Amino acid sequence: MKHNIYSKTGVIAVGLFLAANLQASAQETKNLTLDEAIQLSLQNSKQLKLSRAKIDDATASLREARENRLPDLKASGSYLRINNPNVDLKVKLGSSSNSGSGSGSGSESQSTVKVDQAAYAIVNASLPLFSGLRIHYGIESAKYLSEAARLDADADREAVIQNTIAAYSNIYKAKKQVDLVNENLNQAKQRVTDFSNLEKNGIIARNDLLKTQLQQSNVELTLLDAENDYKMASINMDLMLGLPENTEIVPDSNSFQQSADTRNVADWEQA
């Protein structure tokens, strides 16, 4: 009987240990400053990646417009080789007017030419002299489009930074809200304990104890809402920064501290 009890206890302990390890591996805590959050958002922003792609496309269009002023050169060629040709060309090697010489009077000497390969090449060159300023205006238009793409990228970058700061501030407020409600819950629990002792000694009525217990229940519900808000803000921040969704972000309170400005009036005038 004792053996069975020890076996069940061991199984329960192993199960609790595995569950704790799985929960620890599934939930990862990351301390993150505001500067680190901004850098991660700039690196993993899909909007900025699209803006960079637009800049590359505009730069390629500008390069292509400039290359239209250059001369166009085309070359083509062909080569043919026959392994065993059978070409019979009749070529006259002697004159037929000398009829008195030789025994083959009136006949012509013949020779066979062997041709086993042929090659040719063609080169064409063209240079635009005047196209109605179409090339010039095409280059100017490509310059404006490239500059517009860069300005849009700068605006998107500023928007991403502002959005990251707002999200970081939101998750910082959500974390502080959870800490504050936890503190209120501890105070409510202590108050319930004090009222329970007073009710046992007959100092207060049962109704007063029930009121304090109801207040504790309300604080616990508020804590659940605050924790859900914090988890939702953390998930949204993970998606924005390109982190795993199970990463719990812990914001740094020092990121919101303003450094003292030691410049004087002369420095401000110079600036």
Stockholm file with secondary structure:
# STOCKHOLM 1.0

chainA/1-271         MKHNIYSKTGVIAVGLFLAANLQASAQETKNLTLDEAIQLSLQNSKQLKLSRAKIDDATASLREARENRLPDLKASGSYLRINNPNVDLKVKLGSSSNSGSGSGSGSESQSTVKVDQAAYAIVNASLPLFSGLRIHYGIESAKYLSEAARLDADADREAVIQNTIAAYSNIYKAKKQVDLVNENLNQAKQRVTDFSNLEKNGIIARNDLLKTQLQQSNVELTLLDAENDYKMASINMDLMLGLPENTEIVPDSNSFQQSADTRNVADWEQA
#=GR chainA/1-271 SS CHHHHHHHHHHHHHHHHHHHHHHHHHCEEEEECHHHHHHHHHHHCHHHHHHHHHHHHHHHHHHHHHHTTSCEEEEEEEEEECSSCCCCCCCCCSCSSCTTSSSSTTCCCCCCCCCCEEEEEEEEEECCCCSTTHHHHHHHHHHHHHHHHHHHHHHHHHHHHHHHHHHHHHHHHHHHHHHHHHHHHHHHHHHHHHHHHHHHTTSSCHHHHHHHHHHHHHHHHHHHHHHHHHHHHHHHHHHHHTCCTTEEEEECGGGGCCCCCCCCHHHHHHC
#=GC SS_cons         CHHHHHHHHHHHHHHHHHHHHHHHHHCEEEEECHHHHHHHHHHHCHHHHHHHHHHHHHHHHHHHHHHTTSCEEEEEEEEEECSSCCCCCCCCCSCSSCTTSSSSTTCCCCCCCCCCEEEEEEEEEECCCCSTTHHHHHHHHHHHHHHHHHHHHHHHHHHHHHHHHHHHHHHHHHHHHHHHHHHHHHHHHHHHHHHHHHHHTTSSCHHHHHHHHHHHHHHHHHHHHHHHHHHHHHHHHHHHHTCCTTEEEEECGGGGCCCCCCCCHHHHHHC
//
